[in-house]
Amino acid sequence: MPVRSSWTLAREGITADTLARLFTYTALNPALTLPLILLARYTAQGGVLAQQHGGAFSKLKVLAGLGLLRSLSAWLDKVVTNNWSSDSYVWSQEVVVVTGGSDGIGKIVVQLLAERSIKVAVLDVQGLTYEAPSSVRYFHCDLSSPDSIRAAASAVRSTLGNPTVLVNNAGVARGKTILESTERDINLTFKVNAFAHYYLAQQFLPHMIATNHGMLITVASLAAYIGAPSLVDYAASKTAALAFHEGLSSELLTVYKAPKVRTVLMCQGYTRTALFEGFDSKALFPETVADEIVKAILQGKSKHVILPETAWHIAPRIRSWPLWMQYGLRKKMNPMKEWKGRQVVQPSEAETEKSGRSDSDKSGEGLFGHGQSEVGDSTVLVGA
């Protein structure tokens, strides 16, 4: 299962991203446009053609200028987000932690890394849904419980050593409206989707800072930029994850003086996992998202990834639109009426319901409350 090359057709087929890449690699590619301008300027035949087709030559110069600006901006993105520093990774010695790596997007990330014999620790509340290669170890962890995270982190360190890459991939969604959401629903969503990022960073980041080497990948969502009906708590938790990434990127340089510790943000749209079953076929394949996460890990560079790529020109900029456009767009968002996201019912939760305990009684410290170790009856397991 090799990582898909950027030069091959996407699994989703011909999309807006395909057309945008084609335009970028051709019309906005200075490696193609600048030689044509030089030929027009410094060769007799080129000069004749430029005079005969003055309008086309003018457009060519505009495209070359835009391409140069785009290339300069991309270069600045790279050097500034990486603090003008370089680092190298010896993958035979690195340890990668992937939360939510038992299934969904996380499962594919783990498998892609394992194919390269990279040591991977999977932190998840459910067991692996696949046969683990020898380089993969599973650690049971309730990501909504700080105590469970501390115990799992200690087990990882004692078994594999100090992790150098942390992939905060796990997440949950309840798919309820604001008034339908219970205290347990809201707490669960924020604990797994946002708070766990802090607790995991507090466990693994000190070693990365001490060695000035490591990487934290935050898997958020396009919902971090724009929410939808019945996804308000999910969107708010992903916005919190986005803010965590931005603040961490700043603190690593200004506070902790660790410029070589990298930060990667992934904001993907609807993905064809069990979470979004029932949505249209335009959703991303989980392999597409996993590919980009693994590419970022192997590159060892800080990045800000948005999928689909063309969403970069819309989602992060929505809040700068006139209000009538912002509110008009949100009012047209799909209220998820066709959503059939996977629900996992566990025996212990069923017993809890039979016991008649109230919702607040079941909240507890962790995801399952009062020492329970199973997934909640309305928990949607999410790969990202």
Rosetta blueprint (number, residue, H / E / L):
1 M L
2 P L
3 V L
4 R L
5 S L
6 S L
7 W L
8 T L
9 L L
10 A L
11 R L
12 E L
13 G L
14 I L
15 T L
16 A H
17 D H
18 T H
19 L H
20 A H
21 R H
22 L H
23 F H
24 T H
25 Y H
26 T L
27 A L
28 L L
29 N L
30 P H
31 A H
32 L H
33 T H
34 L H
35 P H
36 L H
37 I H
38 L H
39 L H
40 A H
41 R H
42 Y H
43 T L
44 A H
45 Q H
46 G H
47 G H
48 V H
49 L H
50 A H
51 Q H
52 Q H
53 H L
54 G H
55 G H
56 A H
57 F H
58 S H
59 K H
60 L H
61 K H
62 V H
63 L H
64 A H
65 G H
66 L H
67 G H
68 L H
69 L H
70 R H
71 S H
72 L H
73 S H
74 A H
75 W H
76 L H
77 D H
78 K H
79 V H
80 V H
81 T H
82 N L
83 N L
84 W L
85 S L
86 S L
87 D L
88 S L
89 Y L
90 V L
91 W L
92 S L
93 Q L
94 E L
95 V E
96 V E
97 V E
98 V E
99 T E
100 G L
101 G L
102 S L
103 D L
104 G H
105 I H
106 G H
107 K H
108 I H
109 V H
110 V H
111 Q H
112 L H
113 L H
114 A H
115 E L
116 R L
117 S L
118 I L
119 K E
120 V E
121 A E
122 V E
123 L E
124 D E
125 V L
126 Q L
127 G L
128 L L
129 T L
130 Y L
131 E L
132 A L
133 P L
134 S L
135 S L
136 V E
137 R E
138 Y E
139 F E
140 H E
141 C L
142 D L
143 L L
144 S L
145 S L
146 P H
147 D H
148 S H
149 I H
150 R H
151 A H
152 A H
153 A H
154 S H
155 A H
156 V H
157 R H
158 S H
159 T H
160 L H
161 G L
162 N L
163 P L
164 T L
165 V E
166 L E
167 V E
168 N E
169 N L
170 A L
171 G E
172 V E
173 A E
174 R L
175 G L
176 K L
177 T L
178 I L
179 L L
180 E L
181 S L
182 T L
183 E H
184 R H
185 D H
186 I H
187 N H
188 L H
189 T H
190 F H
191 K H
192 V H
193 N H
194 A H
195 F H
196 A H
197 H H
198 Y H
199 Y H
200 L H
201 A H
202 Q H
203 Q H
204 F H
205 L H
206 P H
207 H H
208 M H
209 I H
210 A H
211 T H
212 N L
213 H L
214 G E
215 M E
216 L E
217 I E
218 T E
219 V E
220 A L
221 S L
222 L H
223 A H
224 A H
225 Y L
226 I L
227 G L
228 A L
229 P L
230 S L
231 L L
232 V H
233 D H
234 Y H
235 A H
236 A H
237 S H
238 K H
239 T H
240 A H
241 A H
242 L H
243 A H
244 F H
245 H H
246 E H
247 G H
248 L H
249 S H
250 S H
251 E H
252 L H
253 L H
254 T H
255 V L
256 Y L
257 K L
258 A L
259 P L
260 K L
261 V E
262 R E
263 T E
264 V E
265 L E
266 M E
267 C E
268 Q E
269 G L
270 Y L
271 T E
272 R L
273 T L
274 A H
275 L H
276 F H
277 E L
278 G L
279 F L
280 D L
281 S L
282 K L
283 A L
284 L E
285 F L
286 P H
287 E H
288 T H
289 V H
290 A H
291 D H
292 E H
293 I H
294 V H
295 K H
296 A H
297 I H
298 L H
299 Q H
300 G L
301 K L
302 S L
303 K E
304 H E
305 V E
306 I E
307 L E
308 P L
309 E H
310 T H
311 A H
312 W H
313 H H
314 I L
315 A H
316 P H
317 R H
318 I H
319 R H
320 S H
321 W L
322 P L
323 L H
324 W H
325 M H
326 Q H
327 Y H
328 G H
329 L H
330 R H
331 K H
332 K L
333 M L
334 N L
335 P L
336 M L
337 K L
338 E L
339 W L
340 K L
341 G L
342 R L
343 Q L
344 V L
345 V L
346 Q L
347 P H
348 S H
349 E H
350 A H
351 E H
352 T H
353 E H
354 K H
355 S H
356 G L
357 R L
358 S L
359 D L
360 S L
361 D L
362 K L
363 S L
364 G L
365 E L
366 G L
367 L L
368 F L
369 G L
370 H L
371 G L
372 Q L
373 S L
374 E L
375 V L
376 G L
377 D L
378 S L
379 T L
380 V E
381 L E
382 V E
383 G L
384 A L
